[in-house]
Amino acid sequence: MNATVILAEHAHARAGDKGNILSIAVFPLDTAHYEWLRRELTAERVAEHFASRRPARVRRHEIDSLKALNFVLEDALEGGVNRSPGLDRHGKSLSYLLLSMRLPAPG
């Protein structure tokens, strides 16, 4: 059996928006876990985790100088701030959705 962890146990995140585009930056709590994040936190896994938001595209950008990963999810905000009927039109709480993801434990 492979051990898994909740991402929030090893990272924190910040979310922002531009129109209907959600951006979530993920930072390891311990920079020693950056390589683990680069290996396990893929754009494909994020797209699967956010499938209910139906993003048109998910891209990952590595920011090595900050030991961070930035995910850009296109069309993930129900039309964006001016169109979304949702309570969180900026998508700020969606960083917590990402942090709820289960990943193989660092090793």
HELIX and SHEET records of a PDB file:
HELIX    1   1 LEU A    7  GLU A    9  5                                   3    
HELIX    2   2 THR A   31  HIS A   33  5                                   3    
HELIX    3   3 TYR A   34  GLU A   40  1                                   7    
HELIX    4   4 ALA A   43  HIS A   49  1                                   7    
HELIX    5   5 ALA A   51  ARG A   53  5                                   3    
HELIX    6   6 ASP A   64  LEU A   66  5                                   3    
HELIX    7   7 LEU A   94  LEU A   99  1                                   6    
SHEET    1   A 2 THR A   4  ILE A   6  0                                        
SHEET    2   A 2 ARG A 102  PRO A 104 -1                                        
SHEET    1   B 4 ALA A  11  LYS A  18  0                                        
SHEET    2   B 4 ILE A  21  PRO A  28 -1                                        
SHEET    3   B 4 ALA A  68  GLU A  74 -1                                        
SHEET    4   B 4 ARG A  57  ILE A  63 -1                                        
END                                                                             
